[in-house]
Each structure stands twice: as structure tokens, then as C-alpha cells.
Amino acid sequence: MFKTVHQTILFLLLASSLVYSQASDKYYLLKAEQFYDSEKNAFVKNQEVLIKNNLVIEVGNQLTLPPNTVVLDFGNATITPGLIDAHSHILLEQKIDEPLAVDAMLVSSETRVLRAAKFAKSYLKAGFTTIRDVGNSGQYLDLEVRNAIDKGYILGPRMLVSGPIIGSMDGQIDGIPLADFERISRQEYSMISGVEEAKKAVREHIARGVDVIKILAIGNRLVLSLDEMKAIVETAHSERVKVTAHCDRDWAAQNAIEAGVDGIEHAYGFKKATLEKMAGKGIYVVPTYGSTETIRQYFELQKQSYTDEDLENSASSWKKWIKELKAAGVSIVAGSDAYFDLKASRGDVAKQTIWGYADSGLSPEEVLQTATINAAIALDMRDKIGVIKQNAFADIVVFEGDMKKNIKKSLFSVKMVMKNGEIHLME
């Protein structure tokens, strides 16, 4: 008798739990005329996306819908994975006419974090559902912002962070009195000398909870030695953490490449042989180039006269380098390096990099690939972000119009932003 009653109670509990679970699940079906498939690097017509809670569960046509599914038909629009900016600095804002160090010297940590909350929200509204913040963020202020977003205290994209950039004894800061150099540099960077200090810095970063290690292949003048870089990479990789290197000169990249870094940031004017070596080793590049529009904003804020020819001439090297990266077969990962105060939303400024890639001759598919699947792989989040497929996070953006026909116009016309299954913007 007891066994029968016990089994009945257990059955009722399981049944009620199942009913409650089904009732609490949230389903969306998204529809639009265009769908960007980042894995195939192609636009597909009239696809449907079925979402359960925070995950994509099916993509296709005429899908069977669970009860109470919310259907959102966006008509003549384009569905894409959430955009990814792999090189952001949301704890930093530099005025056009000020040295880099001024912000770190004059703005308190508390104000930097509060300001970062504003920048993070603007990224999300612009269609970025993930950003990777790579330094110039004081002593782990980027972790504070990341954790605040994760806990729901503030709105923003998913964040991966590097903590203080690890570099040689000169950092990146210049233009300040020598008496202040050590204090400000120690505040913003982990400056190391020797293999043991290099290993210790990496372990400290990982213990604090960073997602990636960023190094200065070259600072203001000094470079990390090959032994120091190898120690950094080996220590990070032993803990399954990737390493990316700030490097804006070809000759300085050689040690970083030999040391086994996973990525190179900036890569201004690298030689063909260097790019081919990187492609062979699977090292991605984050080309932090702008667009003719960011150059226009710069001229106007400086109250300088300009012509369209001036804009094109200023952007010509970026366009040349993008073509060379593509020709070498290097994986191109979108990253804006947006930190100048251009009197525009930080998220919209970040999108100018993607605009610039389109201006440089990449097709709409190739442009979106840099800011979706390529970036996801670089961030070690393949199959979870940067794609819309079964079991991926429901990070999805809907853009007005046909992105294949006019990507630059659609980029700045966001209709909906969904991050982790939650709608954060709906026009």
C-alpha cells in the first residue's frame, strides 16, 4: 500500500514539474526574407528560426511550433547572428586633441565603470551581442563590467576580457611627465621583465578570471623578448587560454608569430611573406581599420577642411591592407579599436570598421563573416556564437532591408536585437 501511494505521489510530482517546465519555457519564431548563414557564408531566402529560452533549436521552413510560440515576421529584412567586436576598449575614451594617458590620469575608476555601462548599452543597441575588451581598463575594471552585465545589473553585450595588457617596461603611454609615467603605466598595464615575471603575470590574470591574454609585441619602443613571449604563450595555453598580440609593425610581429600567439591585433602594412606565414600557422588578424566616415568625423571635430579625395586618400592604405589580408588567406576578424570620442554612439562608431571592410572590397557575405563566425572562432566560442543553428546561443540581429544588396545602409538600420534569447531592442 505504501509503495503504491509513494509511486502515485512521485508520478504526480513529476507530471506537475513537466507541466510547469513546459509552461515556463519561452518560444520565439523569427522570420524574414533574407537569412545570413555564416557557416556557408551565404544569404538564404525565407528561413525561419525557432528559439527556446536562450538557445536556437531549429532553422528551416514551415517549422512545427510549440504552443504559445511568439511569431515575429520581419518581412523584407535580414536575419544575422549577433555581431561581434573582437577589439573594444569600453573603459577608455580619448579626446581628439589629448594624449592617450589623460583619461587614465584624470578619470576615476568609478566614473570609468559607469561610463562603460553607457558604452556597453550602445553596443547592444547597435547589434553587437558579444565584444572582446582588450585592455586600457585599469586594474581589472573590465572584469567588473563583464560581471555586472552577467548578473543583470547593467545592459550590454556578452563580454570577454583581457585584464591589463602584458608588455615590456615602457607600456604604451606617452605624452605625460616622466614623474607620472611609472604610476599610470602600472595602473593600466602589467609591465614585466624576464621569463619568470612573464609567467607570473599570466597566472595572475587567469586567477583573476580573464578570458584572453593580450600582450604588447611592441610598446612605445621596447619589445617583449622571444623567450618572454614563449613563456606567456606556453603558460596561457597550458590553462586553455588564448593569446593575442598588439602589433602594428611587420618586423615586430616575427617573435610573436614564432612564439605561437593565436592572433595579431592591428597588422598595419604587413609584408606578404609575413601574412602567408600567419595564414599557414592559423593566426588570425584583427584589422582595426576605420572608414571614410570615421575620417570625416575626425576632420570635422578638428575643424579641418577636406574633400572627398582627402577622405579616400586617408583610407587608401586600409583598403590596400584588407585586400592583402584576403589574398594571403588570413582569417580576418572584425575589431574596431573604438575609443576616440567622435561625438557618436560607441556602438555606431564600432560598426564603421565593418563599413570600412565593405568599402575595401569585401563582399557583404565576407564582411559579415568577419564579425560573426570568424570572430567566434577567434574568441574560442565556435558553435555557440556567430552562428544561427541548433544549440547555439540565441544571439540574433535583424537588419532593415536586404543586406546583400546594400550592407552599408542596412548596418545602421537595426530592427531587433536578441541576446541569449532576450529581446533588448525592437523597432
C-alpha positions in Angstrom: 0.0 0.0 0.0 2.7 2.4 1.0 4.7 1.7 -2.2 1.6 2.3 -4.4 0.9 5.7 -2.6 4.5 6.6 -2.9 4.7 5.9 -6.6 1.5 7.8 -7.2 2.8 10.9 -5.3 6.1 10.6 -7.2 4.2 10.4 -10.5 2.1 13.5 -9.7 5.2 15.5 -8.7 7.0 14.6 -12.0 3.9 15.3 -14.0 3.3 18.7 -12.4 7.0 19.5 -12.8 6.8 18.7 -16.5 3.7 20.8 -17.0 5.3 23.7 -15.1 8.5 23.4 -17.2 6.6 23.5 -20.4 4.5 26.4 -19.3 7.6 28.4 -18.3 9.6 27.8 -21.5 9.6 30.8 -23.8 9.5 30.2 -27.6 10.0 32.6 -30.5 9.8 32.1 -34.2 11.7 34.7 -36.3 11.0 35.1 -40.0 12.5 37.4 -42.7 13.1 37.4 -46.4 16.9 37.2 -46.0 18.9 35.0 -43.7 22.7 35.1 -43.4 24.2 31.6 -42.9 27.7 32.3 -41.5 28.9 28.7 -41.8 28.0 28.6 -45.5 28.9 32.3 -45.9 25.8 32.8 -47.9 22.4 34.5 -47.8 19.4 32.2 -47.9 15.9 33.2 -48.7 12.9 32.9 -46.3 14.3 30.9 -43.4 12.6 30.5 -40.0 14.4 30.4 -36.7 12.8 28.7 -33.7 14.1 29.7 -30.3 13.5 28.0 -26.9 14.6 30.1 -24.0 18.2 31.1 -24.7 19.0 28.6 -27.5 18.3 28.1 -31.2 16.5 24.8 -31.6 15.8 24.7 -35.3 16.3 26.6 -38.6 14.3 25.8 -41.7 11.0 26.2 -43.4 7.4 25.7 -42.2 8.6 24.6 -38.7 6.3 22.9 -36.3 5.6 25.4 -33.5 5.1 24.6 -29.8 2.0 26.1 -28.2 2.3 29.8 -27.3 5.2 30.5 -29.6 5.6 34.2 -30.3 5.9 34.7 -34.1 7.9 37.7 -35.3 7.7 38.2 -39.0 10.1 40.9 -40.2 9.2 40.8 -43.8 11.8 42.4 -46.2 14.6 42.3 -43.6 17.8 40.3 -42.9 18.4 38.0 -40.0 22.0 37.6 -39.0 23.9 36.2 -36.0 24.7 38.9 -33.4 27.7 41.0 -34.4 31.0 40.5 -32.6 33.6 43.2 -32.0 36.8 41.4 -31.1 38.8 44.6 -30.2 37.0 47.0 -27.9 38.1 49.5 -25.2 34.9 50.4 -23.3 36.9 51.6 -20.2 38.7 54.3 -22.3 37.7 57.5 -24.0 40.3 59.7 -25.7 39.6 63.2 -26.8 40.8 64.0 -30.3 43.3 66.6 -29.0 44.5 64.8 -25.9 47.2 62.1 -25.3 46.2 58.6 -24.5 47.2 58.9 -20.9 44.9 61.8 -19.9 41.8 59.6 -19.5 43.6 57.2 -17.1 45.1 60.1 -15.2 42.0 62.3 -14.7 39.1 59.9 -14.6 38.3 57.8 -11.5 37.8 54.1 -11.7 34.2 54.5 -10.6 33.5 57.0 -13.4 35.2 54.8 -15.9 33.0 51.8 -15.0 29.8 54.0 -15.0 30.8 55.4 -18.4 31.5 51.8 -19.7 27.9 50.9 -18.8 26.7 53.5 -21.3 29.1 52.3 -24.0 28.1 48.7 -23.4 24.4 49.5 -23.8 25.2 51.4 -27.1 27.0 48.3 -28.4 24.0 46.1 -27.7 21.6 48.6 -29.4 23.9 48.7 -32.4 23.6 44.9 -32.9 26.7 43.7 -31.1 25.8 40.8 -28.8 29.4 40.0 -28.0 32.5 42.1 -27.5 36.1 41.3 -26.5 37.6 44.1 -24.4 41.4 44.1 -24.7 42.9 46.4 -22.1 43.4 50.1 -21.3 41.0 49.3 -18.5 42.9 50.0 -15.3 43.4 47.1 -12.9 40.7 44.6 -14.0 37.9 47.1 -14.3 36.8 45.2 -17.4 36.1 42.2 -15.2 33.8 44.4 -13.1 31.8 45.5 -16.1 31.6 41.9 -17.6 30.4 40.6 -14.3 27.8 43.4 -13.9 26.4 42.5 -17.3 26.4 38.8 -16.5 24.5 39.5 -13.3 21.9 41.7 -15.0 23.0 44.9 -13.2 23.5 46.7 -16.5 22.6 46.0 -20.1 25.3 45.1 -22.5 26.7 42.5 -24.9 28.4 39.3 -23.7 31.9 40.4 -22.8 35.2 38.6 -22.9 38.1 40.5 -21.2 41.9 40.5 -21.1 42.6 42.5 -17.9 45.7 44.7 -18.0 47.8 44.3 -21.2 51.1 42.4 -20.6 54.1 44.2 -22.0 57.7 45.3 -21.6 58.8 48.1 -19.3 57.6 51.0 -21.4 53.9 50.2 -21.9 52.0 52.3 -24.4 51.5 55.6 -22.6 53.4 58.7 -23.7 53.0 62.4 -23.6 53.0 62.7 -19.8 55.6 63.9 -17.3 58.2 61.3 -16.5 57.3 61.5 -12.8 53.8 60.2 -13.6 54.9 57.5 -16.1 55.5 54.7 -13.7 52.3 55.3 -11.7 50.0 55.5 -14.7 51.7 52.7 -16.6 51.4 50.3 -13.6 47.8 51.3 -13.3 47.0 50.4 -16.9 49.5 47.6 -17.8 51.3 44.6 -16.4 54.9 45.5 -17.3 57.2 42.6 -17.0 61.0 41.9 -17.3 62.1 38.3 -17.7 60.6 34.9 -18.2 59.5 34.4 -14.6 57.7 37.7 -14.4 56.0 36.8 -17.7 54.7 33.5 -16.3 53.6 35.1 -13.0 51.7 37.9 -14.9 49.8 35.3 -16.9 48.9 33.2 -13.9 47.7 36.3 -12.0 45.5 37.2 -15.0 44.0 33.8 -15.2 43.4 33.6 -11.5 41.5 36.9 -11.6 39.3 35.4 -14.3 40.3 36.9 -17.7 39.1 35.2 -20.9 42.1 36.0 -23.1 45.7 37.2 -22.6 46.7 40.3 -24.6 50.4 41.2 -25.0 52.3 44.1 -26.4 54.6 42.7 -29.1 56.0 46.2 -29.1 55.2 49.1 -26.8 56.3 52.6 -27.2 59.8 51.5 -28.1 60.6 48.2 -26.3 59.6 44.7 -27.4 59.0 41.6 -25.4 61.8 39.1 -26.0 61.1 35.9 -27.8 61.7 34.0 -24.5 59.2 36.2 -22.7 56.6 35.7 -25.4 57.1 32.0 -25.5 56.7 31.8 -21.7 53.5 33.8 -21.9 52.0 31.7 -24.7 53.0 28.3 -23.1 51.7 29.4 -19.7 48.4 30.6 -21.1 47.9 27.6 -23.4 48.6 25.2 -20.5 45.4 26.7 -18.9 43.5 26.6 -22.2 43.6 30.4 -22.6 44.4 32.1 -25.9 46.9 34.9 -26.5 46.6 37.8 -28.9 49.3 40.4 -29.6 49.1 44.1 -30.2 51.5 44.6 -33.2 51.4 47.5 -35.6 54.7 46.8 -37.4 55.8 43.9 -39.5 59.3 43.4 -38.1 57.9 43.3 -34.5 55.5 40.6 -35.4 58.1 37.9 -36.1 58.8 37.0 -32.4 55.0 36.9 -31.7 54.5 34.5 -34.6 57.4 32.3 -33.6 56.1 32.3 -30.0 52.8 30.8 -31.2 50.3 33.6 -30.5 46.8 32.9 -31.6 46.1 36.3 -33.1 47.6 39.7 -34.1 45.8 43.0 -33.5 46.1 45.9 -36.0 48.7 44.5 -38.5 49.3 47.7 -40.4 51.2 47.1 -43.7 52.5 43.6 -43.0 54.6 42.0 -45.8 53.2 39.3 -48.0 55.6 36.7 -46.6 54.6 37.6 -43.0 50.9 37.2 -43.8 51.4 33.9 -45.6 53.4 32.6 -42.6 50.5 33.7 -40.3 47.9 32.0 -42.6 50.0 28.8 -42.5 50.0 28.8 -38.7 46.3 29.6 -38.4 47.0 33.0 -36.8 44.0 35.4 -37.2 44.3 39.1 -37.8 42.0 41.8 -36.3 42.5 44.7 -38.7 41.3 47.7 -36.6 40.8 50.0 -39.6 38.1 52.6 -39.9 36.1 54.0 -42.8 35.9 57.2 -44.8 33.1 58.2 -42.4 35.3 58.0 -39.3 37.9 60.1 -41.1 35.2 62.6 -42.0 34.2 62.8 -38.3 37.8 63.3 -37.3 38.3 66.2 -39.8 35.1 67.9 -38.7 35.9 67.6 -35.0 39.3 69.1 -35.7 37.6 71.8 -37.8 39.8 70.9 -40.7 38.6 71.4 -44.3 38.6 68.4 -46.5 37.5 67.0 -49.9 36.1 63.6 -50.8 39.5 63.0 -52.3 41.2 63.7 -48.9 38.9 61.0 -47.3 39.7 58.5 -50.0 43.4 59.1 -49.8 43.4 58.8 -46.0 41.6 55.4 -46.2 43.6 54.1 -49.1 46.1 52.2 -47.0 43.4 50.4 -45.1 41.7 49.3 -48.3 45.1 48.1 -49.6 45.8 46.1 -46.5 42.4 44.4 -46.4 42.9 43.2 -50.0 46.4 41.9 -49.0 44.9 40.0 -46.0 42.3 38.4 -48.1 44.8 37.4 -50.8 47.1 35.8 -48.2 44.2 33.7 -46.9 44.5 35.1 -43.3 41.3 34.8 -41.2 40.0 38.3 -40.9 38.3 39.1 -37.6 36.3 42.3 -37.1 37.6 44.6 -34.4 37.0 48.3 -34.1 39.6 49.6 -31.6 36.9 52.3 -31.0 38.0 54.6 -28.1 38.2 58.1 -29.6 35.4 60.5 -28.7 33.8 61.1 -32.1 30.6 62.5 -30.7 28.6 59.4 -31.8 27.4 56.3 -30.1 30.3 53.9 -29.3 28.3 51.1 -30.9 27.8 53.0 -34.2 31.5 54.0 -34.2 32.4 50.4 -33.9 30.2 49.5 -36.9 32.3 51.9 -39.0 35.0 49.3 -39.1 32.6 46.8 -40.7 31.5 49.6 -43.1 35.2 50.1 -43.9 35.7 46.4 -44.7 32.8 46.7 -47.2 34.4 49.8 -48.7 37.6 47.9 -49.1 36.1 45.4 -51.5 34.9 42.6 -49.3 31.5 41.2 -50.3 28.6 41.5 -47.9 29.0 37.8 -47.1 32.7 38.2 -46.4 32.1 41.4 -44.3 29.5 39.6 -42.1 31.8 36.6 -41.8 34.5 38.7 -40.1 32.0 39.9 -37.5 30.3 36.5 -36.9 31.9 33.1 -37.3 35.5 34.2 -37.8 35.3 36.2 -34.6 33.5 33.4 -32.7 36.4 31.0 -33.6 39.0 33.6 -32.6 37.2 34.0 -29.2 37.1 30.2 -28.8 33.3 30.2 -28.9 32.7 28.3 -32.1 29.2 26.8 -32.5 27.9 28.9 -29.6 28.0 32.5 -31.0 28.5 33.9 -34.5 26.1 31.3 -36.0 22.4 30.6 -36.0 22.0 26.8 -35.7 20.8 24.2 -33.3 22.1 24.6 -29.8 23.8 28.0 -30.5 23.0 30.8 -28.2 20.1 32.9 -29.4 22.2 35.9 -30.2 20.4 37.3 -33.3 20.1 40.7 -35.0 17.5 41.7 -37.6 18.5 44.5 -40.0 16.2 46.5 -42.2 16.3 45.7 -45.9 18.4 43.3 -48.0 22.0 43.3 -46.6 23.2 41.5 -49.7 22.1 44.5 -51.9 23.2 47.3 -49.5 25.1 46.2 -46.4 26.2 49.7 -45.5 22.7 51.1 -45.4 21.3 48.0 -43.5 24.0 48.0 -40.9 22.8 51.3 -39.4 19.1 50.2 -39.5 18.6 47.7 -36.7 15.1 46.4 -36.3 15.7 43.9 -33.5 18.5 42.7 -31.1 18.2 39.5 -29.2 20.9 38.3 -26.8 20.7 35.0 -25.1 17.0 34.7 -26.1 16.0 38.0 -24.6 14.9 40.9 -26.9 16.7 44.1 -26.0 15.7 46.2 -28.9 12.6 46.1 -31.1 11.8 48.8 -33.7 
